[in-house]
């Protein structure tokens, strides 16, 4: 299983508020997209993965109508 640093950003959709909620954690998984589908089970989810440099993966997610971004960087 691979180890990743996961950066999770939740965009704030409120007017005049440019802040974002940002969370950091370390996770172990074989596939970031499968990991997110399991993590978000029970919610309406659309995922758009983008491979990045050196094995990093950015996944843009629409979760119950809210835009979220997950960046998996190999450790």
Order of alpha helices (4+ residues) and beta strands (2+ residues): beta-beta-alpha-beta-beta-beta
